[in-house]
Structures are given as C-alpha cells and as structure tokens.
C-alpha cells in the first residue's frame, strides 16, 4: 500500500537498507508480535472500566490550556497522509476494549479505540459479527465511523456507521454528547466522514448479525471489463447468485483482460478449509484460467483474508517469495507489521536514498487511494486507470446504503443526503476501487490529481484517509458544502480540532 516500497524490495535489500535503522527494525519486530494471527479470547472490560477510561480522557482534555488544539495520543494509525505535529495528546489508554456483548439483542457496546480484531474475537464465539468489518485488523470502531470503512458485506449492509445505534462523542467544548437517530440527530448524521474535525467517539452501540461458521467462495473469471461490470452490478443489486443469497461480494481486477468476482456464501459445514496465514496467498488463489474456482474458509479467516498480506502489498517486502515465506514469522504476517516497515521507509527515506538516487531515478509518487464510482462507470474507470499506470491489481467492493436510510433525510439537518459528508445516494450501487502503490514522480501529487479529476468527471468521489489535493471549492462541493463549518460553529466553536479541509487536504 505504499509507494515508498513499491519497488518490490526483497529481504536482503531490506536488511541493507535498514543500516542505521537496525534498532527501529528490532523494535518494530518486537511490537509486531504482541498479537497472534489466530483467534484469542477477548473479555469485555465492563462499564466500570469504561467510566474510568472516560474520566481519564475528559481530565486530559481539561488539562489542555484554553485555545490549544488537541488530538488523540495514539501510537498507531491507518491513515496514509501526513499529519503536522502539534496539539496536546488526549489520554485514550482506557478506551480500547469491548464493553459488553448482548447475544440476545445482537448488539455490542464498544469503546472508540477498540480494534475490529478484538471485537470480532469477542463476538464470534456467539456466532455473531459486526455487519461490516473493514479489511484491516487494527482499524478502530471510532476510526471507521468517523472515516472510511467498506468490505464485502457493504452491498447489503452499507457502511460501518449505518449499523451504529448510538454513540458518545467528545466534542470541541469538552462535553460528551450521546447521539442517535433520535438524539442529537444532526451530529449523528454529520459525524461520518468528519475525520475528527467534530470530535472523537468514546463509545458506540452497534448491531451484530448472525454468521455461519464457514464461508464458501466462488471465484468467477471474466475477460472483458464491460461483462465484468454488468455481472458485478447485477449481483450487487439482487444480492444473489444463481438463486443463492450472497453473504459477501467483492472483486479483483488484474488487467483489462483478467477480472474476478469473489462470491461468498455462509455455510454450516465445509469439506475442508484453506489457511492463507501460512504458505498460500489469498489473492493468488483467486486466479485461474476460466470458469469458476471454489474455496472454503472459516468465518474468521474470511473476515481477515486481506489482512495477512495487506491485500497484495506484502510483495513489496519480499514476503510472498516462497523461500522467504517459509522463514517469515507467521505472527508477522499482518497489516500492522507491514505498516511499521512502511514507517521505517518514510522515516529514513530508504527507497529513494538507496535504490532511486544512486540510479538517478525520480522519487516515487505514492498512489494510495480508494475511490467510488457508480456501477455504470466501473469499466470506464478501469480502462482509463490501467491505461494510465502500471499499478495492478485493484480491489473492487460494491456499496449500497442500507434499506430505510432515506428516513434520515432532513432529520435534524436540512440536507437530504442521509450522511451528508459521505456523498452516497440511496438506492444506487457505488463501487469502491482501491489501489495502493506508486508511480514515478513527475511533480508532487500529479498523478493523484489526475485520478481526482477522472473520478469527478464520472460523478464519483474518494475516501479521505489518504492524500487529497482538491481546491477548497471543489472539496466543498463533494463533501457537504458549508455543513462542516456549520457543525464546527456549534460543536467546536473554539476550533480545538482542525477543520475537515484543514485535516484531510492541508494535513493539519
């Protein structure tokens, strides 16, 4: 997912590049082994511990001098954009757990810094899971709701914030407000895609759904982008494939001549299950010459199928080489560890200093983006993208807002879009297209700007977890107009948090 390691570094190269960064590598390895890749028991922390965590957070906010900006004091992030230093860090050390799971009501109360990995491990023993689980284990519930999160269930369950029943938000005034479809509705609707510009989630109450113990996968091969587009659109809209109800639906495109739908069906029993945390590599298992290829995974392995190799980006570190994979520690086959390696590259400028500069090659422009276009524009975008760069493969994930979301239109806010800062229209199939690599740098942000222009031409937009280059007027047209500032005037009048444009474009 990083242009900084797009050259496909092998382990020997990594060792060479590390040089003076040996201690940092050792630290990354040590910290990367704290969590098994397998299921482990997760016990709810309970309400007493949650209240103590909230007290620590609010006290740390109160201790910040008036007028000074604040931020979360956390060590990890899944954001792919710069962030200027500054602002006092708020203490969130007591807000990273599951509070309680109610298997009868099929709900969970979760702290804002809880990771989806922990939540899944707490709910699966009940045969339950969140309605949408973003692809990477260390994404937090608060991060997904205030930012971006899609997965293969998004064609039927929408986005993570759509299964939130209520949430407690720390606003810029230091007050914690509970918001829902009935209470503080305007904040509830404006919070998704606000990226911390309106506050931080302290607690969420979310819906859970029943899941089967295993998943049957059907990988359907296509040779033509238009046929692929039509099949993806039809499956998304109907929620079925050959009369069977789909549990999950996503897709991978390797080129204009090679695409796959990945159809997932929940099953009670499987003839045997694959394990891609070992020698196998999931995205390579999808590929085949023609027709349909079948596979089976446990429910948990299906949920985290993309995390083991960070989709396909582990190849940048040599982790997909068969000889290397045999000795690469299994516990380090996870996105959180690869992210640490990317951090080393960013810190020491390894790729440019050791690979590009000696050969008089330009720097790499990072192209790490998730964009959305409607299902009718998938083929056109992919034709353009594959013709414009050498990045492959790309991930595709259809999204349809949940049924009934129209009832939010106009509630608490005059805006008709149910989630006005995340501009998806109800009743429409949107397709998330994710690509995470790089191109030779011509000018700062040049190719990313071309992508933004093409996506806008097709009536789409993009997630804001990575770099954005929009002029302010274009940005406001895409992401809520003057609503972010109206909300800021009410919930953060002293601007203790950066504004949405400041944060996502100016990297405040």
C-alpha positions in Angstrom: 0.0 0.0 0.0 3.0 2.3 -0.1 4.7 3.9 -3.0 7.8 4.2 -0.8 8.2 0.4 -1.1 6.7 0.0 -4.5 10.0 -1.2 -6.0 9.4 -4.7 -4.7 12.1 -4.9 -2.1 13.4 -8.4 -1.2 14.5 -9.2 2.4 18.2 -8.9 1.5 17.6 -5.4 0.2 15.6 -4.5 3.3 18.5 -5.6 5.5 20.9 -3.5 3.5 18.6 -0.5 3.6 18.0 -0.8 7.3 21.6 0.1 8.1 21.4 2.7 10.9 17.7 1.8 11.4 18.6 -1.6 13.0 17.1 -0.6 16.4 13.9 0.6 14.8 13.6 -2.7 12.9 14.1 -4.7 16.1 11.5 -2.5 17.9 9.0 -3.0 15.1 9.5 -6.7 15.2 9.1 -6.8 18.9 5.9 -4.8 18.9 4.6 -6.7 15.9 4.5 -9.9 17.8 2.2 -8.8 20.6 -1.0 -10.2 19.0 -1.4 -13.7 17.5 -2.8 -14.0 14.0 -5.2 -16.7 15.4 -8.4 -16.2 17.4 -7.8 -15.4 21.1 -10.2 -14.9 23.9 -11.3 -11.3 24.4 -13.1 -10.5 27.7 -15.4 -7.4 27.9 -13.9 -4.7 30.1 -17.3 -3.8 31.6 -18.9 -0.5 32.4 -16.9 0.4 35.5 -13.6 0.3 33.5 -15.2 2.2 30.7 -16.2 5.0 33.0 -12.7 5.2 34.4 -11.4 5.5 30.8 -13.8 8.3 30.1 -12.7 10.1 33.2 -9.0 9.9 32.1 -10.0 11.2 28.6 -12.0 14.2 29.9 -9.4 15.0 32.5 -6.7 15.1 29.9 -8.9 17.4 27.8 -9.5 19.7 30.8 -5.7 19.9 31.4 -5.0 21.3 28.0 -4.6 25.1 28.1 -7.5 27.1 26.6 -7.0 27.8 22.9 -4.6 25.0 22.3 -5.5 22.3 19.8 -6.0 18.7 20.9 -5.6 15.3 19.2 -5.7 11.7 20.3 -2.5 10.4 21.8 -2.3 7.1 20.0 0.7 5.2 18.6 -0.9 3.7 15.5 -2.8 4.9 12.5 -4.3 3.5 9.3 -4.2 6.9 7.6 -2.0 7.4 4.5 -1.5 11.1 4.7 0.9 13.3 6.5 -0.1 14.9 9.8 1.6 18.0 11.1 2.9 17.8 14.6 1.2 19.8 17.2 -1.7 19.7 19.6 -1.8 18.1 23.0 -2.5 14.4 23.1 -5.6 13.2 24.8 -5.3 10.1 27.0 -7.2 7.2 25.4 -5.4 4.4 27.2 -8.6 3.3 28.9 -10.8 3.3 25.8 -9.6 0.3 23.7 -11.9 -2.5 24.7 -15.2 -4.2 24.2 -17.6 -3.1 27.0 -20.2 -5.8 26.7 -21.8 -8.1 24.1 -25.5 -8.9 24.2 -26.0 -12.0 22.2 -29.8 -12.0 22.6 -30.3 -8.4 21.4 -27.4 -8.9 18.9 -25.7 -5.7 20.0 -22.3 -4.7 21.3 -21.2 -1.7 23.3 -17.6 -0.9 22.3 -15.1 1.8 23.2 -13.9 4.1 20.5 -10.3 2.9 20.3 -11.3 -0.8 20.2 -10.0 -2.6 17.1 -12.1 -4.7 14.9 -9.8 -7.6 15.6 -10.7 -7.5 19.3 -14.4 -7.0 18.6 -14.6 -9.9 16.1 -12.8 -12.2 18.6 -15.3 -11.2 21.3 -18.4 -11.8 19.1 -17.6 -14.8 17.0 -18.0 -17.3 20.0 -21.7 -16.3 19.9 -21.9 -16.9 16.2 -22.1 -13.1 15.7 -20.1 -10.4 13.9 -20.4 -6.7 13.1 -22.4 -6.0 10.0 -19.4 -4.5 8.2 -15.8 -5.3 9.2 -13.2 -3.2 7.5 -10.4 -5.2 5.9 -7.5 -4.5 8.4 -7.4 -5.8 11.9 -6.2 -2.6 13.6 -8.8 -0.3 12.3 -10.8 1.0 15.3 -14.5 1.3 15.6 -14.2 5.1 16.1 -11.9 5.5 13.1 -14.2 3.5 10.8 -17.3 5.5 11.8 -15.6 8.9 11.6 -13.7 8.0 8.5 -13.8 5.2 5.9 -14.6 1.5 6.1 -16.1 -0.8 3.5 -16.0 -4.6 3.0 -17.7 -7.4 1.1 -20.9 -7.1 3.1 -21.3 -3.4 2.2 -23.5 -4.3 -0.8 -26.2 -5.3 1.7 -25.2 -3.7 5.0 -23.9 -0.3 3.8 -21.1 1.4 5.8 -20.0 0.9 9.4 -21.8 3.9 10.7 -25.1 2.6 9.4 -25.2 -0.2 12.0 -24.5 2.3 14.9 -27.5 2.5 17.2 -26.0 5.3 19.3 -22.6 6.8 20.1 -20.9 9.1 22.7 -18.8 11.8 21.1 -16.3 14.1 22.8 -16.9 17.5 21.2 -14.6 20.5 21.0 -16.3 22.0 24.1 -15.1 19.1 26.2 -18.6 17.8 26.5 -19.6 14.2 25.7 -22.8 14.0 23.8 -24.9 10.9 23.1 -26.2 10.9 19.6 -28.5 8.6 17.6 -31.4 8.7 15.2 -33.5 10.2 17.9 -31.0 12.2 20.0 -28.6 14.9 18.7 -29.5 13.7 15.2 -27.6 16.4 13.4 -24.3 15.3 15.0 -25.2 11.7 14.3 -25.7 12.4 10.6 -22.8 14.8 10.2 -20.2 12.7 12.1 -19.4 10.1 9.4 -16.5 11.3 7.2 -15.7 14.1 9.6 -12.3 12.6 10.4 -12.1 14.0 13.9 -12.9 17.6 12.9 -16.1 17.5 15.1 -14.8 15.3 17.9 -13.9 11.8 18.8 -16.0 8.7 19.5 -15.9 7.5 23.1 -18.4 4.7 22.9 -20.6 3.0 20.3 -23.5 0.7 20.5 -23.7 -1.3 17.3 -25.8 -4.0 15.7 -24.4 -7.5 15.2 -25.6 -10.2 12.8 -25.5 -14.0 12.8 -22.8 -15.6 10.7 -22.2 -19.2 9.6 -19.1 -21.0 10.9 -17.6 -21.3 7.4 -17.7 -19.4 4.1 -17.8 -21.0 0.6 -16.1 -18.9 -2.0 -16.7 -18.9 -5.8 -14.1 -17.0 -7.9 -15.7 -16.2 -11.2 -13.3 -15.3 -14.1 -14.0 -12.6 -16.6 -12.1 -11.5 -19.7 -13.9 -8.3 -20.5 -14.4 -5.2 -18.4 -17.9 -4.5 -19.6 -19.1 -8.0 -18.9 -17.4 -7.9 -15.5 -19.1 -4.6 -14.7 -22.5 -5.9 -15.6 -22.1 -9.0 -13.5 -20.9 -7.0 -10.5 -23.8 -4.6 -10.8 -26.4 -7.4 -11.1 -25.1 -9.4 -8.1 -24.9 -6.2 -6.0 -28.5 -5.2 -6.8 -30.1 -8.6 -6.4 -28.0 -9.9 -3.5 -28.0 -13.3 -5.2 -26.0 -15.5 -7.5 -27.8 -18.3 -9.3 -30.6 -18.3 -6.7 -28.3 -18.4 -3.6 -28.2 -15.5 -1.2 -24.8 -13.8 -1.0 -23.1 -13.2 2.3 -20.3 -11.2 0.8 -19.3 -9.8 -2.6 -16.1 -8.1 -3.8 -13.9 -8.4 -6.8 -10.3 -8.1 -8.1 -9.2 -6.8 -11.5 -5.6 -7.6 -12.6 -5.9 -6.1 -16.1 -8.4 -5.3 -18.8 -8.3 -9.0 -19.7 -8.4 -10.6 -16.3 -11.1 -9.9 -13.6 -12.8 -12.0 -10.9 -15.9 -11.7 -8.9 -15.4 -13.2 -5.4 -18.8 -14.6 -4.2 -19.1 -15.6 -0.6 -21.9 -17.9 0.8 -22.2 -18.7 4.5 -22.3 -22.5 5.1 -22.7 -24.6 8.2 -20.2 -27.2 7.1 -17.2 -27.2 4.8 -15.3 -30.2 3.3 -12.1 -28.6 4.4 -10.8 -25.0 4.8 -7.8 -23.1 3.4 -5.5 -21.2 5.6 -3.8 -18.2 3.9 -1.9 -17.2 7.0 0.7 -19.9 6.0 2.2 -20.7 2.6 -0.8 -19.8 0.5 -1.5 -16.3 -0.6 -5.2 -15.4 -0.9 -5.3 -13.1 -3.9 -3.2 -15.5 -5.9 -5.6 -18.3 -5.0 -8.3 -16.3 -6.9 -6.6 -16.6 -10.2 -7.5 -19.3 -12.7 -7.7 -19.7 -16.5 -11.5 -19.8 -16.9 -14.9 -20.6 -15.3 -15.4 -20.8 -11.5 -13.0 -21.8 -8.8 -14.2 -22.9 -5.4 -12.6 -22.5 -2.0 -13.7 -22.6 1.7 -12.5 -20.5 4.7 -13.5 -20.3 8.3 -15.6 -17.3 9.1 -12.7 -15.6 10.9 -10.2 -16.3 8.1 -12.7 -14.9 5.6 -13.1 -11.7 7.6 -9.3 -11.3 7.7 -8.4 -12.8 4.4 -7.0 -9.5 3.2 -5.1 -8.6 6.3 -2.5 -11.4 6.1 -0.8 -10.0 3.1 -2.1 -6.4 3.3 -4.2 -7.3 0.2 -1.2 -7.9 -2.1 1.2 -5.2 -0.7 3.3 -7.7 1.3 5.1 -8.5 -2.0 6.9 -5.1 -1.6 8.7 -6.7 1.3 9.5 -10.0 -0.3 7.0 -11.7 1.9 5.4 -13.6 -1.0 8.6 -15.2 -2.2 8.1 -19.0 -1.4 11.6 -19.3 0.2 11.1 -16.1 2.3 7.6 -17.1 3.3 8.8 -20.3 4.9 11.0 -18.3 7.3 8.9 -15.1 7.7 7.3 -15.4 11.2 3.7 -16.3 10.8 2.8 -13.8 13.6 4.2 -11.0 11.5 2.0 -11.8 8.5 -0.3 -9.0 9.3 -1.0 -5.4 8.1 0.1 -3.8 11.3 3.6 -5.1 10.9 3.9 -4.2 7.2 2.7 -0.7 8.3 5.7 -0.5 10.6 8.0 -1.3 7.8 6.4 1.4 5.7 7.0 3.8 8.7 10.7 2.9 8.6 10.9 3.7 4.9 9.1 7.1 5.5 11.4 7.9 8.4 14.7 7.1 6.7 13.7 7.7 3.1 15.1 4.2 2.3 13.8 3.6 -1.2 15.0 6.9 -2.6 18.3 7.0 -0.8 19.4 3.5 -1.6 17.5 2.5 -4.8 16.4 5.5 -6.7 19.0 8.2 -6.1 22.1 6.1 -7.0 20.5 5.2 -10.3 19.4 8.8 -11.0 15.7 7.8 -10.9 12.9 10.0 -9.8 11.2 9.7 -6.5 8.0 7.7 -6.3 4.7 9.4 -6.1 2.6 7.5 -3.6 -0.8 6.4 -5.1 -2.8 5.1 -2.2 -6.4 5.7 -2.8 -9.9 4.3 -2.5 -12.4 6.0 -4.9 -16.1 5.5 -5.5 -17.9 5.5 -8.8 -21.3 4.2 -9.7 -21.6 0.6 -11.1 -22.3 2.0 -14.6 -18.8 3.7 -14.6 -16.6 0.8 -13.4 -15.4 -0.3 -16.8 -14.7 3.2 -18.0 -12.7 4.0 -14.9 -10.7 0.7 -15.0 -9.9 1.2 -18.7 -8.6 4.6 -18.0 -6.7 3.5 -14.9 -4.9 0.5 -16.5 -4.0 2.7 -19.5 -2.6 5.5 -17.3 -0.3 3.5 -15.0 1.2 0.1 -14.3 -0.5 -0.4 -10.9 -2.1 -3.8 -10.5 -4.2 -5.5 -9.3 -7.1 -3.3 -7.9 -9.7 -4.2 -5.4 -13.4 -3.5 -6.0 -16.2 -3.5 -3.4 -19.8 -2.6 -4.1 -21.7 -0.4 -1.6 -25.4 0.2 -1.2 -26.7 2.2 1.7 -29.0 0.2 3.9 -32.7 -0.1 3.3 -34.7 2.5 5.2 -31.8 5.0 5.4 -34.0 7.5 3.5 -35.8 8.2 6.7 -32.8 10.2 7.9 -33.2 12.7 5.0 -33.9 16.1 6.5 -33.9 14.8 10.1 -32.0 17.3 12.3 -30.4 18.8 9.3 -31.9 20.4 6.1 -29.6 18.2 4.0 -31.4 15.5 2.1 -28.4 13.1 1.8 -28.7 10.7 4.8 -25.0 11.0 5.5 -24.2 14.5 4.1 -20.4 14.3 4.5 -20.3 10.9 2.8 -22.0 11.6 -0.5 -23.6 8.3 -1.5 -27.1 8.2 -2.9 -29.6 5.7 -1.5 -30.8 3.1 -4.0 -27.6 3.3 -6.0 -24.8 0.8 -6.3 -21.5 2.5 -5.7 -18.3 0.6 -6.3 -15.2 1.3 -4.2 -12.0 0.9 -6.2 -8.8 0.5 -4.2 -5.3 0.8 -5.4 -2.2 1.1 -3.3 1.2 1.6 -4.9 3.0 4.3 -6.7 4.3 5.8 -10.0 7.4 7.7 -10.9 7.1 11.3 -9.6 6.7 14.0 -12.3 5.5 16.7 -9.9 4.2 16.4 -6.4 0.7 14.9 -6.5 0.5 15.0 -10.3 -1.0 11.5 -10.8 -3.2 11.7 -7.8 -4.7 14.9 -9.2 -5.4 13.2 -12.5 -7.2 10.5 -10.6 -9.3 13.0 -8.7 -10.2 14.7 -12.0 -11.2 11.5 -13.7 -13.3 10.3 -10.7 -15.1 13.7 -10.6 -15.7 13.5 -14.3 -17.5 10.2 -13.7 -19.6 11.7 -10.9 -17.7 10.0 -8.1 -15.5 10.9 -5.1 -12.9 9.3 -2.9 -12.3 8.4 0.7 -10.2 10.9 2.6 -7.9 8.5 4.6 -5.1 9.3 2.2 -3.7 12.3 0.4 -6.2 14.7 -1.2 -5.4 17.6 -3.5 -8.8 19.3 -4.1 -9.1 23.1 -4.2 -11.4 24.2 -1.4 -14.4 25.0 -3.7 -14.2 21.6 -5.3 -13.8 19.9 -2.0 -16.8 21.6 -0.5 -18.9 20.6 -3.5 -18.0 17.0 -2.9 -18.1 16.8 0.9 -21.0 18.6 2.4 -20.7 22.3 1.3 -20.8 24.6 4.3 -22.1 21.9 6.6 -18.7 21.1 8.2 -18.3 24.7 9.2 -21.8 25.0 10.4 -21.3 21.9 12.6 -18.0 23.3 13.8 -19.5 26.5 14.9 -21.8 24.5 17.2 -19.7 21.6 18.4 -16.2 23.1 18.2 -16.6 26.9 18.4 -13.0 27.4 19.6 -11.6 25.1 16.9 -9.8 22.7 19.3 -9.8 20.3 16.3 -8.7 21.1 12.8 -11.4 21.6 10.2 -12.3 18.9 7.7 -10.5 20.6 4.8 -7.5 21.6 7.0 -7.1 18.0 8.2 -7.7 16.0 5.0 -6.1 18.3 2.4 -3.8 20.6 4.3 -2.7 17.7 6.7 -3.3 19.7 9.9 
